[in-house]
Amino acid sequence: MNITWELILGVAGGVVVIFNAIKAILNLANPVMSLKTKIEKHDKMLDNDNKRLNSFEKSNNMLCKSMLALLEHEITGNSVERLKKVKTEMQEFLIEKN
């Protein structure tokens, strides 16, 4: 087998074609991988936001409960036991939260 310029150019051309084909395939896969990473990041952020919203909801619920107990006490002059109960619940909530 004789090595000729045509053979060398043919092999070099084949290598370039294969290299470009691999490069094109990797360029097609790159956006998919980038999108997957972005989705995972957003999923973590949504999970954190969901936890924060749940925490806000619990805090808001506790504040409303306390305000209702204070209003009832202010209106009727009674419900001291309810105020004590809500105070204990508020203390437990604040201790658990921190």
C-alpha positions in Angstrom: 0.0 0.0 0.0 1.5 3.3 -1.1 1.0 6.4 1.0 0.0 9.2 -1.3 -1.0 12.8 -0.7 -4.5 11.8 -1.6 -4.6 9.2 1.1 -3.2 11.6 3.7 -5.7 14.3 2.7 -8.5 11.8 2.7 -7.6 10.6 6.3 -7.2 14.2 7.5 -10.5 15.1 6.0 -12.2 12.1 7.6 -10.7 13.1 11.0 -12.0 16.7 10.6 -15.5 15.4 9.6 -15.6 13.1 12.7 -14.3 15.9 15.0 -17.0 18.3 13.7 -19.7 15.6 14.1 -18.7 15.0 17.7 -18.5 18.8 18.3 -22.0 19.2 16.9 -23.5 16.4 19.0 -21.9 17.9 22.2 -23.3 21.4 21.3 -26.8 19.8 21.0 -26.4 18.1 24.4 -25.0 21.2 26.1 -28.3 23.2 26.3 -30.1 20.2 27.7 -27.5 19.8 30.5 -27.6 23.5 31.1 -31.4 23.5 31.3 -31.3 20.4 33.6 -28.9 22.3 36.0 -31.1 25.4 35.9 -34.3 23.4 36.7 -32.6 21.7 39.6 -31.5 25.1 41.0 -35.0 26.4 40.6 -36.5 23.4 42.3 -34.3 24.0 45.3 -35.3 27.7 45.4 -39.0 26.8 45.2 -38.6 24.3 48.0 -36.9 26.9 50.2 -39.6 29.5 49.3 -42.3 26.9 50.2 -40.8 26.3 53.6 -40.6 30.1 54.2 -44.2 30.6 53.2 -45.3 27.8 55.5 -43.3 29.4 58.3 -45.0 32.8 57.6 -48.4 31.1 57.6 -47.8 29.5 61.0 -46.6 32.8 62.4 -49.6 34.7 61.0 -51.9 32.0 62.4 -50.4 32.4 65.9 -50.6 36.2 65.8 -54.3 36.1 64.7 -55.0 33.6 67.5 -53.3 35.9 70.1 -55.1 39.0 68.8 -58.5 37.2 69.0 -57.8 36.2 72.6 -56.8 39.8 73.5 -59.9 41.2 71.8 -62.2 38.8 73.6 -60.5 39.7 76.9 -60.8 43.4 76.1 -64.5 43.1 75.2 -65.7 40.8 78.0 -63.1 41.5 80.6 -62.9 37.7 81.1 -61.0 34.9 79.3 -57.9 35.2 81.5 -57.5 31.5 81.2 -57.7 31.7 77.5 -55.0 34.4 77.5 -52.8 32.2 79.6 -53.3 29.3 77.2 -52.5 31.4 74.2 -49.5 32.9 75.9 -48.2 29.3 76.5 -48.8 28.4 72.9 -47.0 31.5 71.7 -44.0 30.7 73.9 -43.9 27.2 72.6 -44.2 28.5 69.0 -41.4 31.0 69.5 -39.1 28.4 71.1 -39.7 25.9 68.3 -39.2 28.6 65.7 -35.8 29.6 67.0 
